[in-house]
Amino acid sequence: MTQRTAKHLRSAALALGVTVLLAGCAGPNPRDPYEGFNRAMFSFNDTVDTYALKPAATAYHNVLPNFVQTGVNNFFGNLADAWTGVNNLLQGHGEAGMSDVTRFALNSTLGIVGLFDIASEAGLQKHKEDFGQTLGTWGVPSGPYLMLPLLGPSTVRDTVALPLDIKGDIWGYKEPVYIRNTGTALRAVDQRANLLNATSLLEDAALDRYEFIRDGFLQRRESQIHPDGDDAPRKPPKDDSAEPDAKPENKPEAKPEAKPAAGAQSSAPVSSESAPKELNSGAPAAATASQ
């Protein structure tokens, strides 16, 4: 128990230490002020992936039967549901949190320690939450982009939250240690195998893979913490503000006086309102297409 505590403290100290060391290396990009360091870590990770992780993932994908790979993925995914449930509850998402807890209980029992995803077949949606997302929902800013050695893309906020994510990983308490380490390596290879097709597409499409991964990660991370559903409650007040303008048009006494100017007044608002709607609907499409 003491060794585990010391391990988590060292991880926290390392995360904070990296943040402090990088504080004096700011560059011109506000989202990526440590680009020099990040590109060096990206090159290191890419080398490890090219000569170790990707070959192992390719052999894993080609040799093992599909049902074995599915079982491995389900097993570790089920363990992750427990920590996801905790974070959903901490974020105030009670329904999603209870769904995650139910998923974990159902798959751990009827699903034979998670080898079979019974919960998804029962209609329980799978989520993926970590403590970095929880801090984001609490209002903690993400901070600059960071490329961590071996772990990949992150941010300062997520790096500080990483020790708690490690402590929340149920597999991290598995004994004996050699089984834990073997399972950890197997999980890494399985996750890498799931990305083989995406890696090939990335290598063919991206001119600067570092920038492509960075921008994609930051955009996806922001959407995870602030999904479109969270913005929906902000729209009704705008519609309510337009109600006073509609009331005078419904008054019966104003109709005879407005008849001479009705044609001019009705045509102008229609054209002015319809144009912005078309432009607004086209902007996201253009943005997504460029991405």
Phi, psi and omega in degrees: 000322180292321180295322179294317179298317179296324179296316180292324178294321178295321179296318179295318179296321178296317180298313180291325179295319177298319180298317181293317181295326182278350184298331182266009184247032187294143178244191185285332183280118183294330178280335183224064182289344181253039188300324179299311178296316183296320178293325177295318178292324177297317179296319178296312180298321181295323178293316177298320180293318184294318188259352182228297191288314181296315176300319179295319179293323179294316177296319178300316182291323185275332187266311185285143177297156183299323182291331176290315178298320178296319178296318178297315179297318179295320183299308181287330175295325178293320176297324180291334180299328181296311180290327175299318178298319178299315182291323176298320178293320178294331179278356181087012179265077186297316182296314179294321179297316178293327176296319178295317179297319178295319177302312182297317180294318182292313181289329180289337181256285181293334180272009177056075180051029174092001180294333178240134182271076180290327186297319180295321178294333179276359177094011178271115185289142178271136177241169176217106182230148176226177185287336174296320176294323178297315177298323179296318178291338176278358177100005179284123180294153184290329185075184183293162177286141178226140172253111184271142178297129179071327184272337175092204186296144178198187172226172179298317180298314182291329178292319177294327180280347186302317179303323178289324176297322178294318180291331179279357179279114183299324182296337180293350180255006182290135176239149358286172188295324184294327176290320178300314181294322178296317178295322178297317177294319179297320179295319179297318179293319179297317178295321179291325179295328179290346183252010184298315180294320179295325179294319179296319178295320180296318181295330181276329190263325190271131175283316176240099185296328179298311180294322180298314180292318180298308183295320179294320180295313182296320179293316180293321181295320179295321180290332177290324183273325179235073179292167182300328180297332180288339180272347184299318180297343181280345184279323181305322178303328179292322178290326180293328182291339181274350182296319179301328179290333183278337183297314181300329181290337181271355180288130181292332183286336183277348185295311181296328181284333185271356184299314182299324185260007185296319182298318182290320185286327184283327183286324183293310180298324183297314182291323182286330181278324183290327182295310179300325181297319179293321180292319181293323179288333180278333183297313178297325179296319179294322181293317180292325179295321179291330179286000000 
